[in-house]
């Protein structure tokens, strides 16, 4: 495949592992992705989920960036409504100051958790809304010095240090029409979460993004990436078997009882109902699960239907070895000899001196 490939890792906590082991696995996956030529390595913000250890993306990104050499490292994403724009600017400005032009900041407008946990993160017991998300993004861009601060806005009175002049590559993430249109109107790169929200309607999000796109100081033309769950095995049946733990974990999450990732033995012993099997099948119908040829065909088909400029794969499976095998089978032909460039059309912006 000639399209750039990246990795989204969920810092999975297995039923027989600790948080330390889960994070060590994530760093091991990042090192391998770096070695075999993937473009980006992203982690996502989740809270209160026993099976995902990436509750603090900036901390984990710093560890991953320190453990790798070439690959871009970032968030897929930071849930901006959970935080003040100033704090995010300082965190990612610090990462850029430490690791240079290898840091990505993908922003989402969901909470990444339930309302109670979200309120505790924000120290706010009132009703929260994501309606302020566009204004927060503009505020964040101003803190980085990418755009001028609005008159009277926070960015005109407060300087992010680090932050001002230390801008990461900024993306908007989404799984809806709203996010696609907003990314286009703001002239920002867009990444769509097909791995959990995608189906036959996924191409529509990319069409809406391009229709809404307006050139900006960040991006001169549309640039979009699609995320897809992937698992490569020797046969289709074996790939589906190896997906069972993840499917059971998601079933438990949907029923309000989140758990760590079950073992393969536990998932196979689960008394699957017809409804649960149908749900599990629907979950992987539009993903890249199967033999290497089947996975490649699924990715190629998704790229053809969306026109995506990049693909970010989400390796699945009950063990670290399963995830690593998928990445190795799909690996780009050769690792780059230098740090990967930013997305085509993304222009670095010099901030005013302070």
N, C-alpha and C positions, 0 to 999 in steps of 0.2 A: 504494500500500500504506500502511495506517495503522499497522502495527506498527513500533516503533522499529528502525532499521537501524544496524549498526555495521560496522567493518572490521577484519579480521585480516590483517596484512601479514607476509610471510615473509622480507622483505629478500633477495629472490632475486638471486643472482650469476649473470649470464649468461656464456656461454662467451666472449663478446667484450667483457666489462666487468671493471672492477676492484672491489675491496671498497668503495672510496670512491664509485664510481658507483652501486653497489647501495644503499648507505646514503643517498646523495643522492636516489635514486629513491623510497626509503621516505619520506623527508621530503616529497618532492613529492606523493606519494599522500596523506600526512597533511594537508598544506595544502589539497588539493582536497577531501578528505573534510570538513574543517572548514568550508570555504567553502560547500559545498552541503548541509550540514545533517545529516551523520551524527552519531550519539550518542557513539560510542566509537571509539578507534583503538588496537588492541592489537598487540603484537609477542610472539614466542615464543622461549623459550630452546632453542637447539640448539648442539651442540658437535661439532667434528670433521667437519662436513659442508661440502664445498667449495661447494655451491650455496646456502647460507643464511648470511647475515652477521650474524644476530642472536644472537650468543653471549653478549652482555652486555645483557639487557633494561633494567636500571636506567640504564645510560649512554645507551642509545638513547632510552628514554622521556624522559629529561631533555632531549635534543636535540629530540625531537618536540614536547614540551610548550612549549619555548622558541620553536618555530617556528609554533605555532598559538595560537588565541585562545579558542575556546569548547569545542571537543570534549574529552571526557574521554579521558585517555591512560593506558594500562596494559599489563599483561602477560597474555598468554594462552598459556603462562603462565611463571611462575618455577617451576622444578622443585625444590621445597623440600628433598627428600632430598639434593640436591647441596650444601646450604649450612647454616650454623648459623642458627637462627631469629633470634638477636641481630643478625647481619649484615644479614639481610633487613629486620628492623625498622628498623635504622639507615638503610639505603639508601632505603627507601620513606618513612620518616619525614622524611628529608632532602628527598625529592621533594615531599611534602605541604607542608613548610615553605617550599619555593621556589615552588610552583605552586598552593597552596591546594586547594580541594575539586574537583580535576579528575583525581585520580590513582586508578586501579584497581590492585588486586593480585590477579591470578588465580593460584591455586596448583595445581600438578600434582604427582602422586606418582611419576611415572616419572623416569628419569634424563635423557632427551633425548639419549642417546648410547650408545656401547657400554661394556661394563664396564671396559675398560682406561682409556678417557678419563675415565670417571666416577671411578675410583680416583685419577687424577691431580688432578682438580678438588678432591677431598676430602682429598688427601694421606693416603690410607688404603689400604693394600694388602690389607686384610682383606676378607672377604665382606661385601658391603653388602646391606641389606634396606630395603624400604619399609614394613615393619611398624610403624615408629615414627611414621609420617606423622600419624595423628590426634593423638598427643601433641605433635608439632612444631607443628601448627596451633594447639592450645590454648596452647602456650608463646608462639607469635607473638602471639596475641590478648592475652595477658597483658602482653607487652612494649609493645604499643600502649596498654594501659590499658583495652581494651574489656571484658575480664573480669578478675576478681581472680586473682592468681597462686595456684596450688596451694601449700598449706603445704609449705615446704621446696623448692619449685620454683625454677628459675633466675630467673623473673620476680619472685620475692619478695626476691631478694638483689642483682640487677643491674638498673640502669635504662638503657633505650635512649635515647640522646640524640644527634640527634633520634630520635623514635620515640614515647615516652610522650606521649600527647595529640595526636599527629600521625598519626592512623590514616587510611589510604586506604580506599576501598570494597573489601572483601575478598570474593572469589569462590572457590569450589572448582571445578576443571575435571576433566573425566574422559571416558573412553571405555568405561566398564565399569559393571556393577551396583554394585561396591564404592563407587566415587566417588559415584554417585547416592544410595545409602543414607547414606553418611557426610555428604554435604552436607545431606540432610534431617534427620538426627539432630542435627547441629550448628546447624541453623537458619540456614544460609548460602545465598546465591544460588548457583546451579549452572549451569555452561555445559558443554554436551555437544559433543564433537568429531566430529560427523557427517561433517565434510569428509574425514576419513581413516579413521574407524572405523565409519561409519554404514551402515545398510542397512535392511532391513525391521524389524529389532529395535529401532531407535532409539526408537520411542514407549515401549517397555518401560522404558527408563532414566528417562523423565520420569514414568511412572506410579509407579515405585519411589521416586523422589525425593519425590513428593507424599505417598505413603503413609507414608514414614518421617519426614516433616517435623514438627519440633517448634518452636514459636515461641521466639525468643531475643532478647537485647538488640540483636542486629544486624538481625533480620528478623522481622516479625510474621506474615507469610504467605509461602507458597512463591513464588519468583521464579526463572525459568529462561530460559536463552538457548541457541539451537542454532546451530552453525557449519556453513556449507555452501559448497562451492566454486562459483564463479560465473564465467561467461564469456558475454557478449552479443556476437553477430555478426549479419551480415545474413541468414544462412541457417543451418540446422541443420548442413549439411555443412561450411560454413566454420568454425563454432564447433568442431566435432570436429577439423577440420584444425589449428586454432590450439591445440588441447589436446595435439597430438602431442609437442611438446618436453617438456612436463611429464610425460607418460606415459612417455616414454623415460627421462627422468631418474629416475623412480620405479622403473622396471624395473632400471636399473643399481644403484640403492640396494639393492633387494631381493636382487640377485645378489652383493652385497658389494663393488661397485665404484662408490661414489658419485662424481658429477661435478657440475660446474657445469651450469646449464640449457642444453641444446643449442639451436642455432639452428633455426628452422623448416626451413631447407634440409637440415640434418643429420638432423633427425627424419624428414623425408619420404624421404630417401635410405636410411634404415635398412632392412635386409632383414627386415621384420616376419614372424615365424612366425605360424601360426594360433593357437598357444598364447598368444603375446604379444598378439595382437590381442584375443583373448578376455579376457585379463587387463585390458587397457586399457579395454575396453568395460565390464567389471564395475566398474572404478574410478569410472566417471562415470555409471553407470546411475541412481544415486540422488542425483546432484548437479544443479545448475541450469546446464546448458550448452545453448545454442541461441539462438534469436531472443529478442527482448525478451519477447514474449508467452509463449514457452516457459519462459523463466527465471522470470518472475513466477508462472506457474502452478506450477512446481516448488517455489518458495519458499512459496506459499500452501498447497500440498498438505502440505508438511512442517510448517508451522505448525498446520494443521488436525489432523494426525495426532499431534502432540506436545503441543499446547496451549502452545507456547513463548510467553513474554511478549516476547522480543526475538529478533532474528536478527542474527548476525554473518557477513557475507559474506567469502569468501576469494577475491579477484579473481585470475584465472588468465590465462595468455597469455605469448607469447614476448617481448613488448616492454612498455615502460612505457605507451605509448599504448593498447595493448590493455587493460591493467588500468584505466587512467583512463576509457576509454570505458564499460566495464562499470559503474563507479561512477557516472558521469554519467547513464547510461540508467536506473539504478535509484534515483537520488538522491531523497531526500525533497523535498517540494514547495518548501520554503523553509528557509533557514538560520535557526537560532534567534537571537534578539537578545541572549541572555545565556547564560552557561554552563549546559549541561544539568543538570537535577536528577539526584540519585542515583536508583537504582532505587526504584520505589514500595515503601514499607514498610521501607526501610533507614534505620534511625535513627542519626544521629550520636551518639556517646557521649562525654560529657565525662570526661576522665581526671582522677584525683585530682592535686592540686597536689603538686609535688615540690620 
